[in-house]
Amino acid sequence: MDLPDLLQEMLKRMTHREQDDDFLKRARAMLKDIKEPDKVCKLNEAFYGLRQARRQWYAELDKALRSIGSAPTNADPCVYIGGKLTFVLVYVNDILIVSNDRDKENQIKN
C-alpha cells in the first residue's frame, strides 16, 4: 500500500515519541509485581498500542497542522481546515487530505 509521505512519517513517529509525565506517575502501580518493587523503569518512547501513544501521536499531528496554518473546526476537532480549500480529516491514525491547493497539500505531506 502506497501511503502519502506525511502519513508514513507520522506512523513511523508513533513508535518514537517521548512519554508524558502521567505515564510515569502510574508506572509504579503497574510494575508492583516485579522482584524489586521500589524500582521503576522509565520509558523514553511511546510504544505503539499503549493508550498514551495514540494521544501523543494526535498531539504531534495537531502541532504540525497548526504550524502550517490549519486549524480544527469547532464542530469536530479531528477535521482541520486551512488554505484556499484544505480539509485534513483524522480518525485514530488514519488521515484523509482533501485540497484544491497543491502547494498546501504538499506542505501538509512534508
N, C-alpha and C positions, 0 to 999 in steps of 0.2 A: 504494500500500500504506500503510495507516494503522498506524504503529508507535507503541507506548507512548511517553510523554514521556521516560522515563528512557533508553530505547534511542536515541531521536532525539538527545537531548543527548549521550550517550556517543559516538555515531557522529560528531556534529559536532566533539566534542573530539579525536577521533583525529587530526585534521589540525592541531590547535593545542595542542601539548604541548612542554614543554621537553625538550631532549636530555639523555641521561645522559653521563657522562664517558667511558665505554667507547667510544662512537662517535667522540669527539674523538681518542682515542688511536689509533684505526685510520684516521682521516681522511688523515693524511699518506701512508700506504701506498696508499690508494685514489686519491689525487689526484696520483700521481707523474708522470703523462703530461701535465700542464698545462705551459704555457710557463714559468711561474715556479714550479719545484718546491719552493722554500723557503717558499712562502706556502700557507696553509690557510684554507679558508672554514669558519666556524663556523655550523652550522645552529641557529637559535634555536627551531625547532619540529620535531617528529617528523612526517615525511610518510607518508601512507597508502601501504602497500606495503613500507616498509622493515621489516626484521626487528625492530628495537627499538621500532617504533611499536606493534606488537601487544603486546609485553611491557609497555610503559609504559601502554597502554590498560588492560590487565588490572590493573596495579598501582594505577591510579586507581580502577577499579571496585572492587577489593578494599578499598581505603581507604574508599570511600564506603559500601560494605555493612557493613564493620566499625563505622563511626561510628554506624550506626543499630541496632547490636546483633545483626547477622547474623554468622555465623562459618562458615568452610568445614568440611566434615565431614572426619574422619580418613581415610575411605575414598577420597574424591575431592575435591581442592582446588577443583574447579570447581562443586561443589554446596554451596550455602550454606543454613544452617538458622538461623531466628530467629523470635521471636514465638510466638504460640499454635501455629500450624502454617504456617510460611512456608518455601518452598523457592525458591531462586534458582539455576537451572542455567545455566552459562555454557559455551559451546563456541565457541572462536575469538572472534568478535564477535557471536554470537547469544545472546540472553538469553531464558529462559522463567521467568516468575514464577508460582508456584502458592501460594495462601494462602487461609485461611478467615478472615482478619483484614483487612477492607477498609482500616482505618487504616494498618496495616503496609504493605499493598500500595501505597497512595498515598504513604506515606513513602519507599518504595523508588523509585517513579517520579519523585518530586520531589527 
